[in-house]
Amino acid sequence: MSETSEAFFAASVLVNLKAQVLESEVFKENSSDFEDDFDLDDQDWIDQEFDIPKYPEKYLRRRSIAQPILQRTTTLGELVSQLESIAEVMETQDLLLMKRKRNKKYSDKALISQVKSLAHREKLPETTKALGEFIDGWEKALQWTDFEYLVEKWQSVVKNDLDKDRLGVFWALLFLSSENKIEIKQINSLYGPLQIKRIIPDGGLAQLPIENLEVTNTYPSAV
């Protein structure tokens, strides 16, 4: 139960970050105002039997508009602040539920503790930056690579003061994914293994690892 809750919580944060990025790209500002080209002087086309209300504005309702356009991406500071707010809400809800249900197989205290520990990871920004630089220079990341293999390689090169555990690496990957620097996918099911791949920016060049290149023999075979 705890693993399922943690997985859904992590997925919801990722969806929220990706939605903000996509929303800022889809909803563009309309630089040109609508121009009314109707000629009000010539109204022969109006049916004279049509009874126009005396105050038509009373019968009109304003159409709902889209949400304000996001001009910037979410920062790590805002993400940490949001995690702290979520932890406070969960703690309040947990106290209310404890009054109703005394016998509970799993308490939300464990999940609250995990969220609080994540929110107080002081090295999360530095870890994200360093991990992004590591992935940019790692040839394996140009193709789908197992998350566990990435953690193993990261632990062999990371500084001692940065996050090197699986949870810290995973949250750093979530933020890199929200910035469209990497892709994350899960194999088969919710509990399946994770894989990551580096996203090459538009106009960028990258060479795949030599062992992954397929070279065919172009010379004719001897008769």
N, CA, C and O of each residue as an XYZ file, in Angstrom:
892
protein
N       0.824     -1.202      0.000
C       0.000      0.000      0.000
C       0.863      1.258      0.000
O       0.563      2.221     -0.707
N       1.926      1.251      0.787
C       2.793      2.424      0.843
C       3.484      2.651     -0.488
O       3.632      3.794     -0.923
N       3.915      1.565     -1.148
C       4.587      1.706     -2.435
C       3.625      2.228     -3.492
O       4.006      3.040     -4.335
N       2.379      1.765     -3.450
C       1.387      2.235     -4.416
C       1.099      3.717     -4.217
O       1.023      4.464     -5.193
N       0.937      4.153     -2.978
C       0.678      5.565     -2.700
C       1.842      6.431     -3.145
O       1.642      7.495     -3.730
N       3.049      5.979     -2.870
C       4.224      6.752     -3.263
C       4.337      6.841     -4.779
O       4.700      7.888     -5.317
N       4.027      5.745     -5.470
C       4.106      5.741     -6.934
C       3.089      6.698     -7.543
O       3.417      7.441     -8.468
N       1.859      6.689     -7.035
C       0.837      7.588     -7.556
C       1.165      9.045     -7.230
O       0.914      9.936     -8.042
N       1.720      9.285     -6.059
C       2.088     10.656     -5.694
C       3.197     11.173     -6.610
O       3.135     12.308     -7.082
N       4.206     10.347     -6.861
C       5.296     10.742     -7.754
C       4.780     10.978     -9.166
O       5.188     11.929     -9.833
N       3.881     10.109     -9.618
C       3.323     10.273    -10.962
C       2.518     11.558    -11.076
O       2.567     12.224    -12.110
N       1.774     11.919    -10.025
C       0.965     13.139    -10.070
C       1.842     14.380    -10.149
O       1.500     15.335    -10.847
N       2.974     14.378     -9.439
C       3.896     15.518     -9.519
C       4.461     15.644    -10.920
O       4.566     16.751    -11.449
N       4.832     14.503    -11.539
C       5.368     14.527    -12.893
C       4.331     15.037    -13.880
O       4.649     15.845    -14.752
N       3.092     14.572    -13.751
C       2.024     15.022    -14.648
C       1.797     16.524    -14.499
O       1.582     17.222    -15.490
N       1.843     17.023    -13.257
C       1.653     18.454    -13.025
C       2.753     19.273    -13.691
O       2.468     20.296    -14.313
N       3.998     18.840    -13.570
C       5.112     19.571    -14.174
C       5.029     19.549    -15.696
O       5.222     20.574    -16.350
N       4.736     18.356    -16.262
C       4.636     18.241    -17.717
C       3.461     19.055    -18.244
O       3.550     19.641    -19.323
N       2.357     19.098    -17.490
C       1.186     19.854    -17.941
C       1.503     21.344    -18.021
O       1.035     22.029    -18.930
N       2.290     21.847    -17.081
C       2.653     23.259    -17.114
C       3.521     23.581    -18.323
O       3.369     24.633    -18.944
N       4.446     22.652    -18.659
C       5.295     22.869    -19.834
C       4.473     22.842    -21.110
O       4.627     23.708    -21.972
N       3.593     21.839    -21.234
C       2.772     21.721    -22.433
C       1.801     22.888    -22.560
O       1.558     23.376    -23.663
N       1.245     23.336    -21.438
C       0.292     24.441    -21.479
C       0.959     25.722    -21.948
O       0.358     26.495    -22.694
N       2.188     25.953    -21.521
C       2.896     27.159    -21.942
C       3.246     27.124    -23.416
O       3.406     28.175    -24.035
N       3.370     25.913    -24.000
C       3.698     25.793    -25.418
C       2.452     25.843    -26.299
O       2.511     26.335    -27.426
N       1.329     25.341    -25.799
C       0.122     25.248    -26.618
C      -0.609     26.582    -26.675
O      -0.975     27.053    -27.751
N      -0.819     27.192    -25.502
C      -1.584     28.426    -25.456
C      -0.650     29.598    -25.731
O       0.103     30.019    -24.852
N      -0.698     30.107    -26.916
C       0.121     31.232    -27.325
C      -0.696     32.524    -27.245
O      -1.921     32.526    -27.372
N       0.031     33.617    -27.030
C      -0.652     34.899    -26.954
C      -1.162     35.304    -28.323
O      -0.478     35.123    -29.330
N      -2.364     35.850    -28.353
C      -2.961     36.326    -29.593
C      -2.580     37.780    -29.758
O      -3.129     38.657    -29.092
N      -1.624     38.034    -30.662
C      -1.098     39.376    -30.810
C      -2.033     40.292    -31.573
O      -1.987     41.508    -31.388
N      -2.868     39.747    -32.413
C      -3.771     40.564    -33.215
C      -5.169     40.519    -32.625
O      -5.700     39.444    -32.345
N      -5.767     41.696    -32.437
C      -7.120     41.768    -31.915
C      -8.123     41.460    -33.000
O      -7.824     41.600    -34.186
N      -9.301     41.044    -32.609
C     -10.364     40.731    -33.561
C     -10.876     42.017    -34.178
O     -11.190     42.974    -33.470
N     -10.957     42.038    -35.482
C     -11.426     43.203    -36.205
C     -12.838     42.947    -36.690
O     -13.105     41.942    -37.350
N     -13.727     43.845    -36.366
C     -15.122     43.725    -36.766
C     -15.301     44.431    -38.105
O     -15.173     45.651    -38.206
N     -15.602     43.630    -39.137
C     -15.749     44.170    -40.482
C     -17.212     44.335    -40.887
O     -17.496     44.602    -42.054
N     -18.131     44.184    -39.960
C     -19.537     44.306    -40.307
C     -19.883     45.761    -40.656
O     -19.437     46.705    -40.004
N     -20.655     45.894    -41.659
C     -21.150     47.207    -42.042
C     -22.519     47.397    -41.420
O     -23.505     46.827    -41.887
N     -22.581     48.193    -40.371
C     -23.830     48.368    -39.640
C     -24.806     49.287    -40.360
O     -25.986     49.337    -40.012
N     -24.322     50.012    -41.356
C     -25.215     50.916    -42.065
C     -26.213     50.169    -42.945
O     -27.365     50.577    -43.087
N     -25.742     49.058    -43.536
C     -26.592     48.270    -44.421
C     -27.157     47.093    -43.643
O     -26.463     46.094    -43.453
N     -28.399     47.187    -43.189
C     -29.028     46.165    -42.374
C     -30.245     45.556    -43.062
O     -31.184     45.112    -42.401
N     -30.222     45.540    -44.396
C     -31.348     44.966    -45.135
C     -31.456     43.460    -44.912
O     -32.526     42.879    -45.088
N     -30.359     42.836    -44.529
C     -30.365     41.386    -44.357
C     -31.081     40.963    -43.075
O     -31.384     39.781    -42.911
N     -31.360     41.899    -42.162
C     -32.016     41.569    -40.903
C     -33.502     41.363    -41.137
O     -34.152     42.174    -41.796
N     -34.035     40.288    -40.602
C     -35.467     40.009    -40.706
C     -36.226     41.019    -39.839
O     -36.012     41.112    -38.631
N     -37.117     41.768    -40.490
C     -37.840     42.807    -39.765
C     -38.796     42.245    -38.721
O     -39.178     42.939    -37.780
N     -39.180     40.976    -38.895
C     -40.087     40.365    -37.931
C     -39.365     39.859    -36.690
O     -39.991     39.486    -35.698
N     -38.054     39.854    -36.763
C     -37.271     39.383    -35.623
C     -37.271     40.448    -34.532
O     -36.843     41.582    -34.751
N     -37.750     40.070    -33.368
C     -37.888     41.004    -32.260
C     -36.626     40.991    -31.410
O     -36.405     40.059    -30.638
N     -35.802     42.016    -31.547
C     -34.566     42.119    -30.776
C     -34.888     42.658    -29.390
O     -35.596     43.659    -29.278
N     -34.385     42.019    -28.319
C     -34.657     42.525    -26.966
C     -34.162     43.948    -26.793
O     -33.201     44.376    -27.431
N     -34.831     44.658    -25.928
C     -34.460     46.053    -25.709
C     -33.085     46.169    -25.078
O     -32.314     47.065    -25.423
N     -32.772     45.272    -24.157
C     -31.444     45.257    -23.524
C     -30.809     43.891    -23.765
O     -30.857     43.022    -22.894
N     -30.219     43.698    -24.934
C     -29.679     42.364    -25.265
C     -28.538     41.931    -24.363
O     -28.284     40.735    -24.215
N     -27.835     42.906    -23.748
C     -26.707     42.532    -22.897
C     -27.148     41.733    -21.679
O     -26.346     41.015    -21.082
N     -28.434     41.854    -21.303
C     -28.926     41.086    -20.167
C     -29.075     39.600    -20.497
O     -29.100     38.747    -19.609
N     -29.174     39.315    -21.798
C     -29.372     37.926    -22.212
C     -28.075     37.258    -22.659
O     -28.074     36.084    -23.031
N     -26.981     37.998    -22.624
C     -25.691     37.462    -23.054
C     -24.870     37.074    -21.837
O     -24.857     37.773    -20.823
N     -24.201     35.970    -21.958
C     -23.312     35.500    -20.899
C     -21.901     35.401    -21.442
O     -21.667     34.920    -22.551
N     -20.990     35.861    -20.645
C     -19.600     35.854    -21.071
C     -19.068     34.433    -21.151
O     -19.251     33.637    -20.230
N     -18.412     34.123    -22.253
C     -17.856     32.795    -22.446
C     -16.614     32.623    -21.572
O     -15.813     33.543    -21.409
N     -16.483     31.446    -21.027
C     -15.311     31.170    -20.184
C     -14.045     31.230    -21.022
O     -14.033     30.829    -22.186
N     -12.998     31.727    -20.423
C     -11.731     31.885    -21.122
C     -10.726     30.888    -20.592
O     -10.925     30.284    -19.538
N      -9.627     30.718    -21.343
C      -8.580     29.780    -20.931
C      -7.817     30.340    -19.742
O      -7.881     31.533    -19.448
N      -7.105     29.471    -19.074
C      -6.302     29.885    -17.935
C      -5.169     30.806    -18.396
O      -4.727     30.733    -19.542
N      -4.707     31.672    -17.491
C      -3.598     32.556    -17.872
C      -2.407     31.774    -18.388
O      -2.100     30.691    -17.889
N      -1.742     32.323    -19.382
C      -0.607     31.646    -20.017
C       0.595     31.674    -19.085
O       0.931     32.703    -18.499
N       1.226     30.526    -18.966
C       2.425     30.432    -18.131
C       3.627     30.903    -18.933
O       3.913     30.381    -20.010
N       4.316     31.880    -18.405
C       5.437     32.459    -19.115
C       6.773     31.848    -18.698
O       7.811     32.182    -19.269
N       6.756     30.954    -17.707
C       8.012     30.367    -17.250
C       7.750     28.967    -16.717
O       6.611     28.605    -16.424
N       8.817     28.183    -16.594
C       8.700     26.828    -16.075
C       8.803     26.842    -14.557
O       9.246     27.821    -13.956
N       8.387     25.744    -13.956
C       8.445     25.619    -12.502
C       9.893     25.503    -12.037
O      10.694     24.796    -12.649
N      10.227     26.204    -10.947
C      11.570     26.134    -10.399
C      11.624     25.079     -9.300
O      10.593     24.649     -8.783
N      12.834     24.672     -8.953
C      13.003     23.685     -7.894
C      12.505     24.227     -6.556
O      11.952     23.484     -5.745
N      12.704     25.520     -6.332
C      12.211     26.103     -5.094
C      10.700     26.010     -4.973
O      10.168     25.733     -3.897
N      10.006     26.246     -6.097
C       8.551     26.125     -6.084
C       8.122     24.681     -5.887
O       7.119     24.419     -5.223
N       8.871     23.736     -6.457
C       8.547     22.327     -6.286
C       8.690     21.917     -4.825
O       7.830     21.222     -4.286
N       9.773     22.346     -4.185
C       9.987     22.027     -2.775
C       8.901     22.663     -1.921
O       8.393     22.036     -0.991
N       8.535     23.923     -2.235
C       7.466     24.587     -1.483
C       6.147     23.857     -1.639
O       5.379     23.744     -0.683
N       5.877     23.357     -2.844
C       4.638     22.614     -3.064
C       4.642     21.306     -2.282
O       3.612     20.908     -1.738
N       5.786     20.636     -2.220
C       5.893     19.398     -1.453
C       5.651     19.653      0.032
O       5.009     18.849      0.707
N       6.166     20.771      0.539
C       5.937     21.099      1.940
C       4.457     21.352      2.205
O       3.930     20.934      3.236
N       3.781     22.038      1.272
C       2.343     22.293      1.432
C       1.553     20.990      1.413
O       0.621     20.804      2.196
N       1.940     20.086      0.504
C       1.260     18.787      0.425
C       1.444     18.009      1.719
O       0.517     17.357      2.198
N       2.654     18.081      2.284
C       2.918     17.363      3.533
C       2.053     17.902      4.670
O       1.546     17.132      5.486
N       1.886     19.231      4.725
C       1.045     19.820      5.773
C      -0.411     19.405      5.618
O      -1.077     19.095      6.606
N      -0.914     19.396      4.368
C      -2.306     18.981      4.134
C      -2.504     17.522      4.499
O      -3.504     17.163      5.122
N      -1.553     16.677      4.112
C      -1.656     15.255      4.420
C      -1.613     15.012      5.923
O      -2.311     14.136      6.434
N      -0.799     15.783      6.627
C      -0.710     15.620      8.080
C      -2.025     16.006      8.747
O      -2.462     15.343      9.688
N      -2.664     17.083      8.260
C      -3.956     17.500      8.806
C      -5.032     16.459      8.538
O      -5.831     16.136      9.417
N      -5.047     15.934      7.314
C      -6.027     14.910      6.966
C      -5.803     13.634      7.774
O      -6.757     12.951      8.145
N      -4.541     13.318      8.042
C      -4.237     12.108      8.803
C      -4.782     12.200     10.222
O      -5.269     11.210     10.769
N      -4.702     13.396     10.821
C      -5.238     13.569     12.173
C      -6.751     13.396     12.202
O      -7.296     12.851     13.162
N      -7.435     13.858     11.153
C      -8.884     13.704     11.081
C      -9.279     12.244     10.882
O     -10.263     11.771     11.450
N      -8.493     11.537     10.063
C      -8.820     10.132      9.816
C      -8.552      9.268     11.035
O      -9.238      8.270     11.254
N      -7.556      9.646     11.831
C      -7.237      8.857     13.025
C      -8.373      8.907     14.043
O      -8.559      7.966     14.815
N      -9.130     10.000     14.046
C     -10.267     10.090     14.961
C     -11.393      9.158     14.548
O     -12.164      8.688     15.385
N     -11.481      8.893     13.243
C     -12.569      8.044     12.750
C     -12.171      6.567     12.725
O     -12.980      5.691     13.030
N     -10.915      6.306     12.357
C     -10.462      4.924     12.216
C      -9.234      4.708     13.095
O      -8.144      5.191     12.789
N      -9.421      3.998     14.155
C      -8.294      3.714     15.055
C      -7.468      2.545     14.548
O      -6.240      2.569     14.633
N      -8.125      1.528     14.026
C      -7.440      0.355     13.520
C      -7.212      0.509     12.023
O      -8.141      0.382     11.225
N      -6.002      0.775     11.663
C      -5.669      1.019     10.266
C      -4.432      0.210      9.905
O      -3.425      0.259     10.611
N      -4.507     -0.542      8.793
C      -3.373     -1.383      8.414
C      -2.148     -0.544      8.051
O      -1.014     -0.914      8.353
N      -2.395      0.570      7.410
C      -1.259      1.418      7.014
C      -1.559      2.857      7.380
O      -2.620      3.376      7.033
N      -0.651      3.501      8.068
C      -0.825      4.887      8.462
C      -0.139      5.796      7.452
O       0.907      5.454      6.900
N      -0.747      6.968      7.216
C      -0.166      7.923      6.284
C       1.071      8.606      6.870
O       1.727      9.386      6.179
N       1.395      8.325      8.123
C       2.564      8.957      8.728
C       3.845      8.610      7.975
O       4.741      9.444      7.849
N       3.928      7.378      7.474
C       5.122      6.978      6.732
C       5.259      7.788      5.453
O       6.349      8.245      5.108
N       4.133      7.964      4.747
C       4.170      8.746      3.515
C       4.457     10.210      3.802
O       5.190     10.859      3.056
N       3.878     10.740      4.891
C       4.155     12.126      5.270
C       5.636     12.304      5.572
O       6.238     13.310      5.199
N       6.213     11.327      6.245
C       7.644     11.399      6.570
C       8.493     11.407      5.308
O       9.495     12.117      5.224
N       8.075     10.598      4.314
C       8.819     10.560      3.057
C       8.733     11.888      2.328
O       9.730     12.366      1.786
N       7.537     12.497      2.309
C       7.378     13.778      1.635
C       8.203     14.855      2.331
O       8.850     15.669      1.673
N       8.179     14.859      3.669
C       8.947     15.854      4.412
C      10.450     15.682      4.198
O      11.184     16.662      4.068
N      10.895     14.434      4.164
C      12.321     14.200      3.936
C      12.740     14.674      2.557
O      13.849     15.176      2.376
N      11.845     14.514      1.579
C      12.153     14.987      0.234
C      12.175     16.510      0.187
O      13.042     17.109     -0.448
N      11.208     17.130      0.868
C      11.130     18.590      0.857
C      12.335     19.228      1.539
O      12.674     20.372      1.238
N      12.991     18.508      2.453
C      14.132     19.056      3.175
C      15.463     18.546      2.638
O      16.476     18.594      3.335
N      15.461     18.065      1.417
C      16.727     17.690      0.786
C      17.384     18.968      0.254
O      17.044     19.451     -0.827
N      18.312     19.497      1.016
C      18.926     20.767      0.646
C      19.734     20.670     -0.636
O      19.909     21.672     -1.329
N      20.233     19.474     -0.968
C      21.104     19.306     -2.127
C      20.347     18.898     -3.387
O      20.969     18.526     -4.382
N      19.016     18.961     -3.362
C      18.254     18.551     -4.537
C      18.558     19.409     -5.765
O      18.721     18.844     -6.846
N      18.645     20.753     -5.665
C      19.006     21.536     -6.859
C      20.387     21.193     -7.397
O      20.572     21.062     -8.607
N      21.377     21.043     -6.482
C      22.723     20.708     -6.930
C      22.765     19.308     -7.539
O      23.463     19.073     -8.526
N      22.010     18.379     -6.942
C      21.968     17.017     -7.484
C      21.361     17.009     -8.879
O      21.870     16.335     -9.774
N      20.277     17.752     -9.070
C      19.631     17.805    -10.382
C      20.567     18.382    -11.437
O      20.656     17.852    -12.544
N      21.260     19.454    -11.104
C      22.179     20.064    -12.056
C      23.326     19.117    -12.403
O      23.665     18.952    -13.575
N      23.926     18.491    -11.377
C      25.043     17.586    -11.617
C      24.603     16.347    -12.389
O      25.324     15.873    -13.266
N      23.427     15.825    -12.069
C      22.933     14.646    -12.778
C      22.642     14.977    -14.237
O      22.904     14.164    -15.123
N      22.101     16.170    -14.490
C      21.862     16.583    -15.874
C      23.146     16.675    -16.673
O      23.185     16.266    -17.833
N      24.204     17.213    -16.062
C      25.491     17.288    -16.746
C      26.078     15.901    -16.980
O      26.696     15.644    -18.013
N      25.879     15.010    -16.011
C      26.381     13.641    -16.173
C      25.677     12.932    -17.330
O      26.320     12.255    -18.132
N      24.353     13.089    -17.412
C      23.587     12.439    -18.475
C      23.951     13.023    -19.834
O      23.988     12.293    -20.825
N      24.221     14.332    -19.898
C      24.599     14.957    -21.169
C      25.895     14.373    -21.728
O      26.067     14.293    -22.945
N      26.802     13.967    -20.847
C      28.068     13.416    -21.304
C      28.134     11.902    -21.291
O      29.193     11.328    -21.546
N      27.025     11.247    -21.000
C      26.991      9.785    -20.911
C      26.381      9.228    -22.187
O      25.204      9.460    -22.464
N      27.172      8.492    -22.970
C      26.710      7.992    -24.259
C      25.547      7.017    -24.116
O      24.668      6.969    -24.976
N      25.535      6.245    -23.043
C      24.462      5.264    -22.838
C      23.088      5.933    -22.772
O      22.079      5.320    -23.119
N      23.053      7.194    -22.326
C      21.782      7.879    -22.161
C      21.146      8.277    -23.484
O      19.995      8.712    -23.507
N      21.876      8.137    -24.587
C      21.295      8.441    -25.901
C      20.291      7.382    -26.329
O      19.505      7.606    -27.250
N      20.310      6.229    -25.666
C      19.325      5.183    -25.911
C      18.669      4.820    -24.575
O      19.167      5.193    -23.513
N      17.557      4.094    -24.634
C      16.843      3.729    -23.416
C      17.756      2.922    -22.501
O      18.299      1.892    -22.898
N      17.918      3.404    -21.268
C      18.819      2.799    -20.291
C      18.063      2.541    -19.002
O      17.226      3.348    -18.598
N      18.354      1.416    -18.353
C      17.669      1.061    -17.109
C      17.985      2.068    -16.008
O      19.110      2.554    -15.894
N      16.981      2.366    -15.211
C      17.141      3.295    -14.096
C      18.154      2.770    -13.082
O      18.977      3.530    -12.573
N      18.094      1.481    -12.792
C      19.015      0.897    -11.810
C      20.456      1.006    -12.282
O      21.356      1.230    -11.472
N      20.686      0.851    -13.580
C      22.035      0.971    -14.122
C      22.536      2.415    -14.019
O      23.711      2.659    -13.743
N      21.617      3.371    -14.248
C      21.976      4.781    -14.097
C      22.369      5.085    -12.659
O      23.369      5.762    -12.419
N      21.585      4.586    -11.693
C      21.894      4.826    -10.284
C      23.263      4.243     -9.933
O      24.037      4.863     -9.204
N      23.555      3.059    -10.451
C      24.853      2.416    -10.182
C      26.011      3.255    -10.718
O      27.010      3.450    -10.027
N      25.879      3.749    -11.940
C      26.934      4.574    -12.531
C      27.039      5.924    -11.821
O      28.136      6.446    -11.620
N      25.889      6.482    -11.443
C      25.880      7.780    -10.766
C      26.566      7.679     -9.413
O      27.307      8.589     -9.040
N      26.345      6.612     -8.675
C      26.961      6.448     -7.359
C      28.475      6.316     -7.445
O      29.174      6.591     -6.470
N      28.989      5.900     -8.594
C      30.433      5.725     -8.743
C      31.160      7.030     -9.067
O      32.385      7.092     -8.963
N      30.425      8.070     -9.457
C      31.082      9.319     -9.845
C      30.598     10.522     -9.033
O      31.246     11.568     -9.055
N      29.472     10.401     -8.314
C      28.891     11.545     -7.634
C      29.706     11.910     -6.397
O      30.348     11.056     -5.784
N      29.669     13.189     -6.043
C      30.328     13.651     -4.827
C      29.548     13.181     -3.604
O      28.350     12.907     -3.679
N      30.238     13.097     -2.497
C      29.614     12.572     -1.277
C      28.519     13.472     -0.732
O      27.615     12.992     -0.048
N      28.578     14.775     -1.022
C      27.583     15.689     -0.452
C      26.304     15.782     -1.284
O      25.382     16.505     -0.906
N      26.228     15.066     -2.407
C      25.036     15.081     -3.242
C      24.227     13.805     -3.036
O      24.740     12.805     -2.535
N      22.958     13.854     -3.428
C      22.087     12.694     -3.277
C      22.517     11.599     -4.237
O      22.721     11.841     -5.427
N      22.652     10.393     -3.705
C      23.046      9.261     -4.536
C      22.106      8.074     -4.399
O      22.266      7.076     -5.102
N      21.120      8.168     -3.496
C      20.185      7.065     -3.331
C      19.162      7.068     -4.466
O      19.073      8.032     -5.228
N      18.397      5.993     -4.573
C      17.452      5.819     -5.667
C      16.371      6.901     -5.652
O      15.978      7.401     -6.707
N      15.885      7.267     -4.448
C      14.827      8.260     -4.354
C      15.313      9.632     -4.807
O      14.613     10.332     -5.539
N      16.507     10.014     -4.374
C      17.040     11.314     -4.779
C      17.280     11.398     -6.277
O      16.997     12.420     -6.901
N      17.808     10.310     -6.858
C      18.044     10.274     -8.306
C      16.717     10.334     -9.052
O      16.606     11.016    -10.070
N      15.704      9.616     -8.545
C      14.411      9.594     -9.222
C      13.779     10.980     -9.263
O      13.268     11.393    -10.304
N      13.805     11.710     -8.137
C      13.199     13.036     -8.119
C      13.994     14.018     -8.972
O      13.410     14.915     -9.581
N      15.293     13.867     -9.025
C      16.079     14.710     -9.933
C      15.708     14.425    -11.386
O      15.644     15.345    -12.202
N      15.462     13.156    -11.715
C      15.039     12.799    -13.066
C      13.666     13.379    -13.395
O      13.423     13.793    -14.529
N      12.766     13.411    -12.410
C      11.451     14.005    -12.644
C      11.571     15.468    -13.053
O      10.884     15.924    -13.967
N      12.440     16.193    -12.376
C      12.588     17.608    -12.711
C      13.268     17.777    -14.061
O      12.903     18.675    -14.819
N      14.252     16.933    -14.383
C      14.881     16.988    -15.701
C      13.879     16.655    -16.798
O      13.940     17.212    -17.895
N      12.958     15.744    -16.497
C      11.923     15.398    -17.466
C      10.965     16.571    -17.684
O      10.514     16.802    -18.806
N      10.656     17.303    -16.629
C       9.764     18.460    -16.775
C      10.396     19.550    -17.625
O       9.683     20.364    -18.213
N      11.717     19.579    -17.698
C      12.424     20.555    -18.522
C      12.711     20.014    -19.918
O      13.447     20.634    -20.685
N      12.121     18.837    -20.259
C      12.294     18.213    -21.577
C      13.764     17.918    -21.886
O      14.206     18.052    -23.027
N      14.516     17.515    -20.853
C      15.899     17.132    -21.045
C      16.055     15.623    -21.152
O      17.006     15.143    -21.769
N      15.128     14.863    -20.555
C      15.155     13.406    -20.635
C      13.738     12.888    -20.799
O      12.768     13.615    -20.584
N      13.630     11.614    -21.185
C      12.357     10.913    -21.229
C      12.386      9.786    -20.204
O      13.430      9.179    -19.967
N      11.246      9.514    -19.606
C      11.116      8.427    -18.637
C       9.955      7.547    -19.066
O       8.879      8.044    -19.398
N      10.175      6.238    -19.059
C       9.078      5.321    -19.348
C       9.165      4.129    -18.408
O      10.223      3.824    -17.857
N       8.036      3.468    -18.239
C       7.945      2.309    -17.367
C       7.518      1.108    -18.194
O       6.589      1.200    -18.997
N       8.184     -0.004    -18.001
C       7.966     -1.191    -18.821
C       6.785     -1.997    -18.269
O       6.746     -2.332    -17.085
N       5.836     -2.298    -19.139
C       4.728     -3.238    -18.907
C       3.673     -2.739    -17.931
O       2.498     -2.692    -18.296
N       4.033     -2.364    -16.709
C       3.017     -2.050    -15.710
C       3.533     -0.987    -14.748
O       4.657     -0.499    -14.871
N       2.657     -0.636    -13.765
C       3.018      0.377    -12.773
C       4.240     -0.036    -11.961
O       5.035      0.814    -11.560
N       4.392     -1.317    -11.720
C       5.511     -1.810    -10.924
C       6.669     -2.284    -11.793
O       7.626     -2.863    -11.278
N       6.600     -2.049    -13.099
C       7.657     -2.468    -14.001
C       8.903     -1.608    -13.861
O       8.853     -0.550    -13.234
N      10.017     -2.043    -14.432
C      11.267     -1.283    -14.342
C      11.192      0.025    -15.118
O      10.474      0.140    -16.112
N      11.947      1.004    -14.643
C      12.009      2.313    -15.284
C      13.172      2.370    -16.251
O      14.199      1.719    -16.056
N      12.994      3.163    -17.301
C      14.059      3.428    -18.251
C      14.072      4.917    -18.568
O      13.036      5.581    -18.534
N      15.266      5.434    -18.879
C      15.406      6.853    -19.200
C      16.183      6.989    -20.504
O      16.941      6.100    -20.891
N      15.978      8.122    -21.171
C      16.720      8.427    -22.391
C      16.873      9.936    -22.500
O      15.942     10.692    -22.222
N      18.044     10.354    -22.901
C      18.323     11.775    -23.060
C      17.639     12.322    -24.315
O      17.623     11.664    -25.355
N      17.077     13.524    -24.211
C      16.442     14.195    -25.344
C      17.455     15.143    -25.971
O      18.012     16.008    -25.295
N      17.684     14.974    -27.257
C      18.602     15.853    -27.977
C      17.841     17.106    -28.394
O      16.822     16.986    -29.073
N      18.286     18.294    -28.022
C      17.556     19.520    -28.376
C      17.535     19.743    -29.882
O      18.352     19.195    -30.621
N      16.580     20.562    -30.320
C      16.469     20.877    -31.748
C      17.756     21.513    -32.255
O      18.275     22.459    -31.664
N      18.255     20.980    -33.352
C      19.500     21.480    -33.922
C      20.744     20.891    -33.306
O      21.850     21.170    -33.769
N      20.593     20.072    -32.260
C      21.743     19.457    -31.609
C      22.180     18.178    -32.316
O      21.400     17.542    -33.025
N      23.422     17.824    -32.109
C      23.986     16.623    -32.712
C      24.553     15.732    -31.610
O      25.104     16.219    -30.623
N      24.414     14.453    -31.790
C      24.961     13.490    -30.833
C      25.245     12.201    -31.565
O      24.486     11.803    -32.449
N      26.342     11.540    -31.202
C      26.738     10.288    -31.837
C      26.398      9.124    -30.920
O      26.753      9.131    -29.742
N      25.712      8.125    -31.458
C      25.354      6.959    -30.677
C      26.604      6.159    -30.311
O      27.612      6.244    -31.011
N      26.555      5.387    -29.230
C      27.692      4.547    -28.863
C      28.083      3.608    -30.001
O      27.230      3.130    -30.750
N      29.378      3.354    -30.118
C      29.878      2.545    -31.217
C      29.313      1.136    -31.189
O      29.040      0.560    -32.243
N      29.130      0.564    -29.987
C      28.664     -0.816    -29.913
C      27.219     -0.960    -30.356
O      26.755     -2.077    -30.588
N      26.488      0.162    -30.479
C      25.093      0.090    -30.876
C      24.885      0.375    -32.359
O      23.758      0.313    -32.849
N      25.963      0.687    -33.078
C      25.847      0.967    -34.496
C      25.883     -0.328    -35.285
O      26.679     -1.220    -34.992
N      25.020     -0.430    -36.286
C      24.994     -1.595    -37.145
C      25.705     -1.266    -38.449
O      25.282     -0.372    -39.182
N      26.776     -1.981    -38.736
C      27.575     -1.751    -39.934
C      27.362     -2.920    -40.868
O      27.583     -4.072    -40.494
N      26.938     -2.629    -42.067
C      26.706     -3.691    -43.057
C      27.852     -3.744    -44.047
O      28.511     -2.736    -44.298
N      28.088     -4.911    -44.604
C      29.152     -5.114    -45.567
C      28.677     -4.673    -46.943
O      27.761     -5.264    -47.514
N      29.309     -3.626    -47.470
C      28.901     -3.066    -48.757
C      29.714     -3.613    -49.926
O      29.449     -3.299    -51.087
N      30.720     -4.447    -49.594
C      31.549     -4.984    -50.675
C      30.909     -6.246    -51.227
O      30.347     -7.035    -50.468
N      30.987     -6.453    -52.559
C      30.414     -7.688    -53.138
C      31.216     -8.898    -52.719
O      32.442     -8.851    -52.613
N      30.516     -9.960    -52.489
C      31.196    -11.192    -52.073
C      31.959    -11.790    -53.235
O      31.559    -11.680    -54.394
N      33.060    -12.420    -52.898
C      33.910    -13.032    -53.939
C      33.240    -14.272    -54.508
O      32.665    -15.071    -53.770
N      33.318    -14.428    -55.832
C      32.698    -15.567    -56.506
C      33.675    -16.732    -56.545
O      33.348    -17.795    -57.072
